[in-house]
Amino acid sequence: MTTRLILATRNAGKITELRTILADAQLGYDLVGTDAYPDIPDVKETGVTFAENALLKAHAMARATGLPAVADDSGLAVDVLHGAPGIFSARWSGTHGDDRANLDLLLAQLADIGPGHRAAHFACAAALALPDGTERVVSGTMPGTLRYAPAGTNGFGYDPILQPDGYDITCAELTPAEKNAISHRGKAFRGLVPVLRELLG
């Protein structure tokens, strides 16, 4: 019997990434996004860490559907900004999900920061919650350097301005397969695979 696994997100880019990452693990689960449950309201991300927010979303979907749910919370942490935008990455400009406005604001804030001080990393916490309250969290990071201008059209969010360590192109210039292999989200969800096998079979 196929296990239905809920991906607790309405972000189409994330759903595509997570489906690819989990499909590569050949778990055989039927993966569906939150869009399959339009009557379930969005969860307020009131946590103060990526892990707390991921667990809030996963538990809410597990309770509402009676099915195992996975969720992630992720964002960009800039060293010179002491880890900001962090959990506020998706609404840095004040409007949730306005990728271009968020990116433009961050670039403006860092305009005078020299090349040697533009270190940053993407961080992700991937959470699994079961209807009985069982929970697990796995984290992943992708370190890099922030460019002065966007480059590339793949991905979403801050991908066009983060150049991963060891590369001379941005995350948005990587192919989806290349990005998944090194990304914070890829690392976190691949780390969750053994947990899924353990708890769901």
N, C-alpha and C positions, 0 to 999 in steps of 0.2 A: 504494500500500500504506500502510495506516494505521500510524503509529508508536505503539507502546505506551509510555507515559511513566508511571513509577512516582512517586507522591507519597509520600515516605517519612515518613508519620505515621499514627498510629492515632487521633489527635484528630479526632473527627467534625466539630467546629466548624471546624477548620483545613481539613479536606478539602473541606467545603462552600464555604468562602471561596476556596480555591485553584482549585477547579473552575470557579467563577464567573469569577474573574479571568482564568484562562487561556482559558476558553471565549469570553470577550468579545474575545479577540485572534484568534479564529477560526483557530487553528493546525491544527485537524483531528486532534489526537492523541487516542488512546484513553487517558484518564486513569484510573488505578486506584490505590487506596490500599494501604497495607501490609497491610490486613486481607484482601486477596486472596491474601496469602502468609503464612498463619498459622504455618507451620513455621519461618519466619525469625525468630530471636530479636531482641528489642529491642537497640538499640545503646546502650552506656553513653556518656553525654555527658561525656567527660573533658576536653574543651577548656576553655580559659579565656576564650574570646571567642565571640560568637554565630557568627561565620564558621567558626571551628574546629569547633564542634558541628554546624553545618549540613553541612559537608563530611564529617564522620565518618559522619553518617546517609546522605547521598547516596551516598558511595563504598561503604558496606556494602551498600546495596540494589542498586547497579549490579553489584557483584561477585557477589552472591547470585543475581540474576535474569538477568544478561547483557543487561540493558536499560538505557537511559538513565533516570536517577533525579534527581528534584529534592527538596530538603528545605529547611526553614527552621529557624532557631532565633531566637526572639524573646522579648522580655520588656519589663519596665518599668524605667526608670532614673530614680531620684528625685534631683534636684540636691542637696538637703540631706543625703542619705545617700550622697553621693559616687558616685552611679551604681547603688547597690543598689536593689532586689534583683537587677537585671541578669540574668546567666545562671542565677541561682538563683530566678527569678520563679515557676516552676511548683512549686517545693518550698520556698518561703520559710517556711512554717509547719512544715516537717519531713516532711510527707506529700505526695508528688508528685501533682499534679493536683487537690488539694482547693482549688478556687477560693475557696470561702467562707472557709475557714480562713486562706488566704493573705491575702485581702482584709481580713479582720477584724484580723489581726495587724499588717498595714501601717498600717491606720487607727489602731490603738491606739498604735503607735510614733510616729505623726505628730500625735497628738491635740493637743499643745501648740504645734504649729508654726503660726504666723500665716499669713493669706491671702497675704501678699507673699512668702512663702518656700516655696510649695508647687508650684513648677515641676517638671515631669517630662516624660518623653517615652517613647513606645513605640519600640523599635528592632527591626529585623528584618534578618537576613542570609539571602538566598535563594541556594541553591547548586545547581548542575547538575553531575552527575558522569556520565561515560560509562564503559562497561566497559573501555575502553583506558586509563583513568586521567586522561583530559582533565577539567579542572575549571574552573568559573567561579563567581564570587560577586558578587552585587549587593546593596547595602544600601539601606534606607529608614528614615525616622524620621517620627513624628507627635508634635510638641510639644504640650504642654497644661498644665493645672493640675489638681491633685488636689482633689477635693471632700472634705468632712468625712463624708459619708454616701453610700451607694450610691444610684443612681437609674437606672431603666431595666431592661429584661429581655432585650434583644437581646445578641448577642455572647457572650463568655465571658471568663474570667480577670479582669483588672482593668478591663475595659470600663466597669463601673458607676461607677467613681470618677475616671476621667480625662475632663476636659472639654477637647476639642481647642481650640487657639488659634483665635479667630474665631467660636466657637460658644458658645451659652449652655446647651447640653445635653451630657450625657455620651455617650461612644461607645456605651453600651448603649441610649441613646435614639435613636440614628441608625438609619435603615433599613439593611439589609445593603448596598444599592446606594450609599447615602450614605457609609457607612463605607469600603467598598472604594475609593471615589473618592479618599479622603484618607488612608487608613491606611498605616502603615509597611509592612505586608505587601503591600498593593496596589501601593505604589510599588516595592518590591523585586521583586515578581514581574512587574510590567509592565516593569521595567528588564531582566528576564531574557528577555523575549520576543524581542528582536533576537538575543540569544545563541542561543536555541533555534532560531530560523530559520537562523542562520549554521551551526550545528553539526549540526542534524538535517534541515534543508531543509523 
